[in-house]
Amino acid sequence: MNHQTKFPFSQKSRRWIETSQWRPQAHCRLFCLPYAGGSALIFRDWHRSLPEFVEVLPLQLPGKGRRFQEPPLRSIGEIAGLLAEDLLPLFREKPFAFFGHSMGAIIGYELARRLRGQHGLRPLTLMASGRMAPHVLDREPPMFNLPHDEFIAKLRRLNGTPHEVLECAELMEVMAPLLRADLEAIETYVYQPGLRLDCPILAFGGDHDPDVSQSDIEAWGHHTSAEFRMKMFAGDHFFLHPQQEELLKDLTGELLRYGPPPVMHDAQQGSRL
């Protein structure tokens, strides 16, 4: 089915959303938030594997993709605040859920907090992936301000940047400032205690992630008064790529719990109610 249509939202919303696969009849929206250094392209094929009642909306941060000429944001609070303001009509319009990996998980969490505290809105579920719970201190020293050679060496160890990109000096000259800005945002993030979320949280982790342990993932349970569940995948910090098929099955199962109401039929006339 071809869902390519003219962008149905306001220009203010348009700058954040990177997709042409609109599902205007969808029951709910899944907003997808990338990891540091990542872009909306991470989620470009997700709509193929998720149910028709879900509209997948990858979010593009400044400095990435068609927003390349915009200065990147260096604060999780600023990112979450702008998203809460610019996408508010979309959050009010129909049910929504968040998926975020690593930095994206914290953005999703802070965005959910703002929507609850300022607008009385809550996502169907927050799906946090590859990141320790907000209150857990990062045990690794910051890398956003490392000298160039040390910065590149650290990126190699993290295994999230393609080897071809790291080996291309010209490309890294362009990419490094964007990576540093994202890393500054997440590495300078400071959790502020407050009311817990009242939406379910589903947390994912990689069983060979050198920086995020299973107990770090379990700690997400402290941040909701609703249901909490978790799952560990085989893989390192970027398990979402090799495990994409299995991960999307889990996302589908989660969203089906809040899916569209069943179609009812009149027993005698066979008409839809």
N, C-alpha and C positions, 0 to 999 in steps of 0.2 A: 504494500500500500504506500502510495506516495504522499508524504505529509508536507512537502515543500510548499510553503505559502508565504505571502508577505508577512513581515514581522508584525505580530498582533499587539505589541505593547508600546508604551510611550518611549520616546527617544531617551528619556532619562534612564529607563530600565534597559533599553537596547544596548547601551554601552557596556553593560555587565555580562550580557548573555550571548554566548557564542554557539549558535546552532541554527540550522535551517529546518530542523525536523519538528515542526509544531504539531501538537495533538490537542487542538482546541476543545475536543469533546472529552479529554482525559478527566478522570475523577480527581487526581491529585498531581502535584508537581514535585519532582525530586531535584533539588538544587545541589550541584556537585562542586566541591571546593578543592583545589589542587594543593599539592605539597609545595614546599619552598623550591623555587626554580622551575616548577611545572606550570603548565598552562591548561586552558580548557580542552586542548587536543587530547589530553589523557582520556577524556570521556567521550570522544567523538563517535564511537561505535556502540556505546552502551544502550542506546535506544533500541538496537536490534535484538537485544537479549532480555529486555524488560517488557512487562505486559502493556497492552494497548491502553489500559486505564491510567498509565503513568506517563507524564510528560517530563522527559529528562532535560534539565536546563543547566548545562555546564557554565560556570561563572569564570569570566576572564578578568584578571586583575590588571591594573594599569602597568604599562611597560611590556605587556605580552601581546602576541598576535597583532590584531589590527589596532590595539592600543599601545603599540610599540613606542610611539613618540610621546606618550604621556609619562611623566616622572613616576617611578614606582613609589608605593607607600611603604613606610618603615615602621609601622605601628599596628599591632593587631587591633587595638581599640579603635583606631581611625578607620581601618578596613571594615570592621563590624559595624561601626556607626554609620558609615556611608551606605553600606548595603541595607541596613535597617531603614534608612531614609529613602533611598532611591527605589527599592523594590517593595516598599510597603503596600502599594495597591495590589501587587501580585500575591502577597501573603494574606491579604484580607479577602481576596477573591475566591479562593478555593483551598482545600486542605493541602498541606505541603510537608515535605520531609527534607532533612539535610544528610548528605554524606560528605565527609571530609577526611582526607588522608594526611597524617602528620600535621604540618602547619594548618591545613584545611580543617582538621578536626577541632583545633582550638578556635579558629575563626567561626566555625559552625556553632560551637558552644557559646562563645561570646555573643554571637548574633542571636541565638535563642534566648539568652539572658536579657538582651535589650528588648526583644519583641515581647517577652513576658512582662518585664518591669515597666516599660513605657507604653505598651499598646494592648496588653492583656491577651496577646496571641501566643500560641504554642505550636510547635511542629508535631506532626503525627508521631515522629520518632527522630532521634538524633543518632546517626550511625557514625561512630568515631573510629578511625582506623589508623594503626601505626603510630600512635602517640600516647605517651604517658598521660594520666589524668591531670587536669589543670593544676591541682595543688601539689603535685609531685615535682620536686626540683630536678632540673636537668643535671645529670651527673657529669656531662661532658662540658669542657670549657668552651666559651664562644669561639666560633671560627670566622664570623663575618668580617672581623678586622685583622685576620692573619696576613702576613706578607704573602705576596703572590705565589711563590713556589710552595710554601706550606699550605696555602689555600687549595692549590691544585692537588697536592698530595692527599689532603683530607678528602676532597671530592672523589678521588680514586677509591679510597677505602670505603666510602659510603656506598659506592656501586650504583648510584642513581643517575649519573651523567654519562651518556654514551662515550665510549673510548674515542671515537672519531672526533667528537666535539672537544674533548680535553686535549687532543693532539693538534688541533688547529689553532695556532696562536691568534690568527685574525678573528676567528669566531669567538674565542674566549675573551678577546679584548672587548667584544660587544656584550657577551653573556655574563662575564664576571660581575660587573656592577649590578645587574639585575639579580643575580644569585645572592650577592652580598646584601642587597636591600631586603630580600625575602628572609634571609637568615637573621638579619638584624631585627626584623619584626618579631620572629618567633623566639630568638635567643634573648631578647630584652623583655619578653612578656612576663608580667608579674600577676599572679592570680590574686584577685581581691575577694575575700570571703563574702558571702551573701546568701540569700535564699536559694535553696536547691531548685533545679528544674522540676517541673511536674509532668514532663513527657518521658516516655520510655527511652532508655539508652541501650543501644547494641554496639558493643566494642569489639574490634578485631585486632589481632596482633600476629606477628611472625615469630615462629618458635626459634628462629636463629637470628633474630634482630639483636645486634650487639649493644644497642643503646636503650631498647625498650623491652622490659621483662614482662612475664606473664602477670606478676603482681602489680606492675605499673598499669596494665590493661584492666585488671580487676578493680583497681582503685577508682575507675570511672563510676562505679556503683555508688560512691559517696555523693554524687552530684545530681541524683534524682530521687524524688519521693515516689516515683512510679516504678515500673518494672525495669530491672537491669539484667542483661544477658551478655555473654561474651563468647568468642570463638577464636582459637588459635589456628593459624594456617602454617603449613610447611613453607619456610622461606625466610629471607632476611627482611630488612626494613622495607624493601620495595616488593614485597610478596604479591601485591595487588596486580602486578603485571603477569607473572607466570601463572598465578592462581585466579586470573580474571573470570574465567568461566564459572568456577566454583563460587567465587565471591558474589557474582551477579545472581546465582541461584539463591544464595542467602538473602540478598537484597530483595529479590522477588518474593521469597517466602515472608520476609518481614513486612513488605508493603501489602501483600495479600491479606494480612491481618487487619488492615485498615482500608481495604479495597472498596469498590463501589457496591452499593446495596444489591442483593440478588434481584434478578428480574422475576417478577411475579406474573402469573398467568391466570386469567379467569378460567375456572374449570369447565364452564359450559361454552363460553364464546371463544376461548383461546386467545383473548386479547391481552395485551400488556397493560399492567396496572401501574 
